[in-house]
Amino acid sequence: MNPLAMMKLKPLFETFCQDHPKFLMFLGAVGGAVDKDSIIEMTLTNSQGQTMKTNIKINDNDLELFQELAKLLKK
């Protein structure tokens, strides 16, 4: 990933986290609870009432990412 793009994302992500603190708490809790074959489902309902939904089934490759995220969020 482009380092300049990462630098641009950092303040945006920090503002997002300030505006939505429960999201980070959720990620921290999920990181410790997720295991292989867990399913993460996301639903978006926009301002017009349209709904979009997707899910992912966690595989071995995903586990390390969630474990590292959980560690970072607990600091």
N, C-alpha and C positions, 0 to 999 in steps of 0.2 A: 504494500500500500504506500502511496505517496506520502512522505513525511509532512509536506505542506498541507495536504488535505487533512491529515491527522491533527495538525495544529489548529486548523480551522474548526474541526469538530469538537475539540476539547471544551471551549467556552460554551458552545451550544449544548453539549451534553451536561455540563455543570448547571446551566440554567434549567434544562429539562429536569434534572434531579432535584433542584430546589423547588420547582413547581409541582413535582409529582414524587414526593418522598416515599410513598407507599410502594411505588414501582421497584425501587431498589431493595426495600425490605422483602418484597416478594421474590426478587431474583436471589437474594441471599438465602431465603428459606428453600427455594426450589433447588438451588445448587447443592444443598446438603441432602435433599430428598430424592433427586433424580437418579435413576438407575437404568440399565439397559432395558429396552423395550417400553420405557415410560413414553407416554404420548403427551406432547405439549400442543394445546389447541389455542388458536387466537381468533377472535371475532372483532370485526370493525363494523360499526354502524355509523354512517356519515350523517351530516346534518339534514339530508333529504330522506333519511330513513332506509337507505339501501344498506344491505348487510352482505359482508363478505367474510368467509370463514376458511381457515386452513389449519392443518395440523402436521406435526412431524413426529416420527417415531425415533426415539433416541437409540443410536447405535454405539458401538465401542469407541469409535472415533470422536463422538460428541462428548463422551463422559469427561475427558480431561478438561475440555473447555469449561464445562459447568462447574467442575471441582475448582478450577483456578479462579473463576468468577466468584464463587462462594468465598474463597480465601480473601480475595481483594475487597469484597464488600464487608467483610467482618472486621477489617482494619480500621 
